[in-house]
Amino acid sequence: MVSLEDSHLNSRRVHSIYGLHSPTSASSSKIWRDRGRSMRTIRSHLYCNDHSCCSVVDSSAGKSEFGSENLTDSVVDMRLGELASRTSESVKPLLVEDDFLDLSQSFSDFSVCSSNVSGELQRLATRTTGENAGKQENLELDQEHEPCLGFLQRENFSTEIIESITPEDLLPTVKICIDGLESPSIAVKRSAAAKLRLLAKNRSDNRALIAESGGVLALMPLLRCNDPWTQEHAVTALLNLSLHHDNKMLITNAGAIKSLIYVLKTGTETSKQNAAAALMSLAMIDDNKLSIGACGAIPPVVSLLISGSSRGKKDALTTLYKLCSARLNKERAVSAGAVKPLVALVVEQGMGMAEKAMVVLSSLAAIEEGRIAIVEEGGIPSLVEAVDNSSLKGKEFAVVTLLQLCADSVRNRELLVREGGIPPLVALSQAGTVRAKHKAVTLLGHLREPRQGASSSTP
């Protein structure tokens, strides 16, 4: 049993380790916290905007001074509790139990393999149980050389408490995790990457702190790690870090593009999805779009579109949409076989991907190679069906693409008429969105043009 005096000693010891002031001397000023935006929010807004188609820490300094002593569970919990209490007194009342449960739940689904990772960490933390004293002594000696090991092997990471702590107070924790990424132990690396992944999940200020502390460079080697779960945590941590705008070029300049493409080819299903999303995030900087395409990202993104899970296909669609705003990437996407799976998605119901597929098809229809491929893969019948049966927004995207295919091609107009395209176009011209009505009227006007009015040699 731990006495009150021992608790006070442990508290002072942790304050010394972390290099922080006592809670009694904390400032009462209100703490501003930027939660940033999640990847899900960014994904959901990409298609809505375009319907036409802390202190710096030297990472080379070696092991952090904050990891110079072993931290027991009780000491770390005590420290986190004190920090949370100190912050909450100056900002808001203590969270009620339901709030903690909600916050805990929001972090519990951080990975499809979270239960596997937790089980692995539990086995690591307790693997000396029942072993002889010599092995126990060896483990204790190892921990002396690996000061962050005890903390990183903890199964329960108090993320709900850390949510209420300022980045300045989280700096020691971040440093311990970054030190862990350089450990010779793959289990420690995996746990460190998982914890950085969580710290960067929701808070923009944490993303900046981790990058400034050297987290990006420390995570980079793990993208090519042979352990799939470590690779998964590392790529997801980099995805979360990339959501902070100032980190995008830092990640790019660290050589992340080729490594993310490697994950896209070799990783678990979740790793591939998050690698695609990370490339999409980096492609928000225009200069990166061509670099990503030139490095060979588009073929594995198309493979994810063909064989990925529902979420994987959505991530692939979003990434293709962003990359294909550059003409060279449109050509690369057509050459990689993107048109066939896109046409197939146009007529799939209930998956929420038909509209996104039509947006990408509309982008590819801007080049001749794209128009030829769409017609050859049966795009006109699928788009006519979408004009007839899709949502209002889907009808709009479909008629925009049909207009691109038929404006300069008599052959494609004849195919559109044979597929029964006139009745749904007439209906759309009377009851669609404003933009859809205009495009439908324009397309019907082209269909009424005499045959000699356009070159029949144009596909």
C-alpha positions, 0 to 999 in steps of 0.5 A, a space after each residue: 500500500 502506498 502511503 500519503 507521504 510516498 505519494 507526495 514524494 512520487 509527485 515531486 519526483 514526477 515534477 522533477 522528471 517532467 521539468 514542470 512547475 507545481 500545480 499550485 503555481 500554474 497560471 490561471 489564464 484561459 488555455 486556447 486549444 485548436 482541435 483542427 479537423 479530422 480526415 473524415 471531415 476533409 474527405 467529405 468536403 472535397 467534392 462539395 467545392 468543385 462540381 465542374 468536373 510550442 517550442 522546437 526540440 532538436 530531434 538529433 539530441 538523442 534520448 530525452 532527458 524526460 525518460 531518464 527514470 522509469 515511470 510506474 503506472 501510478 506515478 504517470 496516472 498521478 501526473 496526468 491527473 494533476 495536469 488535467 486538474 490544473 488545466 480544468 480549474 482554469 478553463 472549465 469544470 471537471 468533466 462528468 463521468 459520461 464525458 469521459 466515457 464519450 472521450 474514451 470511446 472516441 479513441 477506442 476505435 483508432 485502428 481495426 487492429 487495436 485489440 490485437 495491439 492491446 493484447 500484444 502490449 499486455 503480453 509484453 507488459 506481463 511476459 515475465 510473470 512466472 519466469 525465473 529471477 534471472 530473466 526478471 533481472 535481465 529485463 530490469 537491466 534492459 529497462 535501464 537502457 530503455 527508460 521509455 519502455 515501461 511507459 510505452 508498454 502500458 496498455 491503457 493510454 489516458 488519452 481522455 485526460 491528455 485531451 485536456 492538457 496543453 501541448 507544453 505539458 504534453 511535450 515530455 510525453 511526445 519526447 518519450 514517444 519519439 525516443 521510442 521510435 528509435 528503440 531497437 525493440 519493434 514492440 516499443 516502436 509499435 507502441 510509440 507510433 500508436 501513441 503518436 497516432 492518437 495524440 495527432 488524431 484530433 488536435 491541430 496543436 498536437 500535430 504541430 508539436 509532434 512535427 516540431 519535436 522531430 516526429 516526422 523524421 522519426 516516423 519515416 523509417 517505420 513506413 518500410 518496417 517489416 512488421 505490418 502493425 508498426 507500419 500501419 501505426 506509422 502511416 496513420 500517424 503521418 496522415 494525422 500529422 499531414 492534416 496540419 497545413 504547415 506539416 505538409 511540406 515538411 512531410 514531403 521534404 522528408 521523402 514521404 511520397 515514395 515511402 507512402 507509395 510503398 505502403 500503398 503497395 505492401 501494407 495491410 488494408 488499413 495501411 493502404 487506405 491511410 496511405 492513399 488518404 495521406 497522399 491526397 492530403 499532400 496533394 492539396 499543395 499543387 506542386 505535390 500533385 505531379 510529384 506524386 503522379 511521377 513517383 508512380 502513385 496512380 497505379 496502386 491507387 487504381 488497384 485499391 479502387 478495384 480490390 479495396 474495401 468500401 472505405 478503401 474505394 472511397 479513399 482511392 476515389 478521393 485521391 484520384 479526384 485530387 490528383 487528376 486535376 493535373 492533366 498528366 495525372 489524367 493520362 496516367 489514370 487512364 493508362 492505369 485502367 481507372 476508367 473501367 472500375 469508375 464506370 462500374 461504380 456509376 451504376 452501383 446503388 447504396 454504396 455512396 460512391 456513384 456520384 464521386 465516380 462520376 466526378 472523376 469520370 468527368 475529370 478524365 473526360 476532359 482529355 481525348 484518351 479519357 473520352 475514348 476509354 469511357 465510351 469503350 468501357 460502356 460509359 454512355 449506357 451507365 451514364 444514361 441510367 444515372 440520368 434516369 435513376 440517380 439522385 439530383 446531384 448524380 443526375 447533374 454529374 452524369 449529364 455534365 459527363 455526357 455533354 463532354 462525350 457527345 459535344 464533338 462526336 456524332 458517333 457518341 450522340 448516336 450511341 446516346 440516342 440508341 441507349 434511350 437517352 432522350 426521354 431522361 434528358 428531357 425530364 431532367 431539363 424540366 425538373 433538375 438542378 439549375 445547372 443540370 437543366 442547363 446542361 441537359 438543354 445544351 446536350 439536347 440541342 447537340 442531338 438535334 444538330 444535323 449529322 454533317 454539322 460535326 466531324 464523324 471521325 471524332 470519337 
